[in-house]
Amino acid sequence: MLQRLRDLFLAPALPRHRRDELQLAAAALLVEAAILDGVMKPGERRAILAALERRFALAHEEAVELLADAEGASAESTQLFEFTRVIGRNFSHEERIELVEMICEVIYADGELHAHEDSLLRRIGELIYLPDRERGAARLRVKRRLGLDS
């Protein structure tokens, strides 16, 4: 009985397959932001890995593996909806804001926001039910954190 209680309280919040699905969807959206111009630059790759390690408490090797899986999923996908649907259904409002901040970190890895990146950010925000005002505030927080607010 005591062991069952320990297992219950020490178990991850989501079953492993579910957690992996959420991580993959989030990582794939980060990849989409990075490859918008056709190639993932080293700074964007570093930003994605750092975000995945921080958000999902992954070891570096686990984040590298998740990124590789996300690159494959992104290459096979024809639309953002399959990823945003998973996020919209399973992430809390605060987690969706955090995801937008992660996307902004990738977008701003080169120090600037391009029109196509802004458009992608807007589409993702709409698909995960995050109002423009909150998406904009998240973007400004990232700019401040990265020292790009001047």
C-alpha positions in Angstrom: 0.0 0.0 0.0 2.8 2.4 0.9 4.6 1.6 -2.3 1.4 2.3 -4.4 1.1 5.7 -2.7 4.8 6.5 -3.4 4.3 5.5 -7.0 1.2 7.6 -7.3 2.9 10.8 -5.9 6.3 10.3 -7.5 4.9 9.4 -11.0 5.3 12.0 -13.7 2.3 14.3 -14.1 1.5 12.8 -17.5 2.0 9.2 -18.8 5.3 9.0 -20.7 3.7 8.7 -24.1 1.5 11.7 -23.5 4.3 13.8 -22.2 6.4 12.9 -25.2 3.5 13.9 -27.5 3.4 17.3 -25.8 7.1 17.8 -25.9 7.3 16.8 -29.6 4.5 19.3 -30.5 6.2 22.1 -28.7 9.6 21.3 -30.1 8.1 21.0 -33.6 6.7 24.5 -33.3 10.2 25.8 -32.3 11.6 24.0 -35.3 9.0 25.7 -37.6 10.1 29.1 -36.2 13.8 28.2 -36.8 13.5 26.9 -40.4 11.1 29.6 -41.6 14.0 30.9 -43.8 14.9 27.5 -45.0 17.7 26.6 -42.7 18.2 26.3 -38.9 21.1 28.6 -37.9 23.4 27.5 -35.0 22.0 30.3 -32.8 18.5 29.1 -33.4 19.5 25.5 -32.6 21.1 26.6 -29.4 18.0 28.6 -28.4 15.8 25.6 -29.1 17.9 23.2 -27.1 18.1 25.6 -24.1 14.4 26.2 -24.2 13.7 22.4 -24.3 16.1 21.7 -21.5 14.7 24.4 -19.3 10.9 23.8 -20.0 10.9 20.0 -19.9 13.8 19.5 -17.4 15.7 17.5 -20.0 19.4 16.5 -20.0 21.2 17.9 -23.0 21.3 14.6 -24.8 17.5 14.2 -24.3 16.9 17.6 -25.7 19.1 16.8 -28.8 17.1 13.7 -29.3 13.8 15.5 -29.0 15.0 18.2 -31.4 15.9 15.5 -34.0 12.5 14.0 -33.6 10.9 17.4 -33.9 12.8 18.1 -37.1 11.5 14.9 -38.6 8.0 15.6 -37.5 8.2 19.1 -38.9 9.5 17.8 -42.2 6.7 15.3 -42.5 4.0 17.8 -41.6 2.1 19.9 -44.0 0.5 22.3 -41.5 0.9 23.7 -38.0 -2.5 22.6 -36.8 -1.5 19.1 -35.9 1.1 20.5 -33.4 -1.0 23.5 -32.2 -4.0 21.2 -31.6 -2.0 19.1 -29.1 -0.8 22.3 -27.4 -4.2 23.9 -27.3 -5.9 20.9 -25.8 -3.2 20.1 -23.2 -1.3 23.2 -22.2 -2.7 25.6 -19.6 -3.0 29.2 -20.5 0.3 29.9 -18.7 2.0 27.1 -20.5 0.9 28.5 -23.9 2.3 31.9 -23.0 5.6 30.2 -22.0 5.6 28.4 -25.4 5.2 31.7 -27.2 8.1 33.0 -25.2 10.1 30.0 -26.2 9.2 30.6 -29.9 10.2 34.3 -29.5 13.6 33.2 -28.1 14.2 31.2 -31.3 12.9 34.0 -33.5 15.1 36.6 -31.8 18.2 34.3 -31.9 19.5 36.5 -34.7 18.6 39.7 -32.9 15.6 40.8 -35.0 12.0 39.9 -35.9 11.3 39.5 -39.6 7.9 39.8 -41.2 7.5 36.1 -41.9 8.5 35.3 -38.3 6.0 37.8 -37.0 3.3 36.2 -39.2 4.2 32.7 -37.9 4.0 33.9 -34.3 0.6 35.4 -35.0 -0.7 32.2 -36.6 0.6 30.1 -33.8 -0.9 32.4 -31.2 -4.3 32.2 -32.9 -4.2 28.4 -33.2 -3.3 28.0 -29.5 -6.0 30.5 -28.4 -3.6 33.2 -27.1 -4.9 36.8 -27.6 -2.7 39.2 -29.5 -2.2 41.4 -26.4 -0.8 38.4 -24.4 1.4 37.3 -27.4 2.7 40.8 -27.7 3.5 41.0 -24.0 5.3 37.7 -24.2 7.4 39.0 -27.1 8.3 42.1 -25.2 9.4 40.1 -22.2 11.7 38.0 -24.3 13.2 41.1 -26.0 13.9 42.6 -22.5 15.5 39.3 -21.3 17.7 39.2 -24.4 18.6 42.9 -24.2 16.9 43.8 -27.4 14.4 46.2 -26.1 16.3 49.4 -26.9 
